[in-house]
Amino acid sequence: MEDKFVVHYQTWKNEKATEFTIQKFREFFPTAKIRVVSDNGSDYSHFVEKYGIDFTFSNINVFPGGRFNTIEGCYEWLKRVNDTCLKYNEEWVVIFEDDVLTVSSDISFPIEDSGGMIAWPWSPQMEEVLINRNQKNKLWGYGMCGGSIFRRQAFLDSYSRITEFKLEELVKYDNRITGWSDILINCFLQYFGYSYQIWKGTDDMTYPNRVISDSACFIHGYKELY
């Protein structure tokens, strides 16, 4: 299964969290490809040989304070994901962050084009925009935090039409899309006609009284080193 997906992992300056995240991933997926992108943070090139990763340093910080602060930053983040999609040939891409914990190698893949752990609702205005453009999707909303997954080709096809994705206009319908990457990527893929589902391969440990699924490979919300 390791030849079916790659990991796109944007990080910043928390070396302990970054190394632990990579270590736990390598424990279960020793040969799967992983691309680490430093968001104008630390230089993690010493992890290339140690953990068999690919590494890119960017001198642009798109997440000051943990969220986007400009529309240009949103487009830069999408470009970085597209660069990962162009670099590899695997069918799926998994999104990593510093608080994603790998707990299993028993991975299965979604039926739909993308998968996350929940579907928080769009604003009514944004949902109407997306439904008018997308006849395939059945689950509207966002929830693609760290540990989520999408088809590489779906992203590539969407990005080939990036000039149609006018955030200056779309933000008027739901301003959350220019705040956080998990909301941005759901909007991006649904805008270009791709589908979303709750994926059993991921879960979240931050919700009170939530029982983590036994089928999850990737758990979002591990804050011990974050």
LUMBAFI-960982 format. One record per residue (C-alpha): residue in one letter; y, x, z. Coordinates in steps of 0.25 Angstrom, whole numbers, plus 5000, padded with zeros to 4 digits. Last residue first. Layout:
<recs>
aYXZ...
</recs>
This chain:
<recs>
y508450125077l507450205085e506750095093k507349995084y506149945076g506749825069h505849805057i504349815057f503649865044c502149845042a502149695047s500749625047d500649615062s501949535062i502949565073v503049455083r504549415085n504949385099p506349445097y506649485083t506849635081m505349675077d505449635063d504349615052t503849675039g502549675031k502449525033w503549495022i504449375023q504749345009y505849374998s505949354984y506749414972g507749344963f508949444963y509649384974q508449384983l508249534981f509749564985c509849464996n508649515003i509149655001l510449625007i509949555019d509049675023s510149765019w511149715029g512649675028t512949645014i511949535013r512449475026n513749425020d512949305014y513649225003k514949305001v514049435002l513449384988e514849404981e515149554985l513649574985k513549554970f512049574966e512249564951t512549714950i511249744957r510449694945s509449814944y509449804959s508649674959d507649724949l507449854958f507349764971a506249674965q505549794959r505449864973r504849734979f505449714993i505049745008s505549735022g505349825033g506849845036c507549715034m507349625023g507649485030y508449405021g508449255016w507749165006l506249145005k505849084992n506249184982k505949164967q507149084961n508249184965r509649174960n510049034965i509249054978l510049184981v511349124980e510949004988e510449084999m511749164999q512549035001p511548985012s511649115020w510349185019p509249155029w508549265036a507149285030i506249375039m505349495038g505649545024g504949535011s505349554996d504849524982e503849414987i502349434990p502649535000f501849665002s500749705012i500749825021d499649865031s500350005034s500849955048v501949975058t503150025051l504450015059v505749985052d506950005061d507550125053e507550045040f506450025029i506449935017v505049915010v505049934995w503849874987e503249894973e503250044974n503850124962y504850214970k506250274967l506850154961c506550054973t507150164982d508450174974n508550024974v508550024989r509650124989k510450044979l510249924988w510850004999e512050044990y512349904986c512349865001g513249975004e514249944993i514349805000t514849875012n514549875027f513049875026r512349875039g511849965050g513250015055p513450085042f512350045033v512750085018n512950235022i513150315009n512750455009s511350425005f510150505008t508850485001f507450515006d506050495001i504950495012g503750585014y503850585029k504150735032e504450775018v505550675017f505950655031h506850785031s507650705021y508150615032d509650645031s510350555041g511250445037n512050415024d511050295023s509850385022v508850325013v507350345016r506350315004i504950285008k503650295000a502350265006t501450385009p501150375024f501350225026f500950185040e501350305048r502350345037f503150215040k503150245055q503650385052i504750335043t505250235053f505250345064e505950445055t507050345052a507150295067k507250445072e508250485061n509250365064k510350405054w510250315042t509050245035q508750175023y507250155020h506650105007v505150105009v504150104997f503050004994k501749994986d501150134987e500950125002m500050005000
</recs>
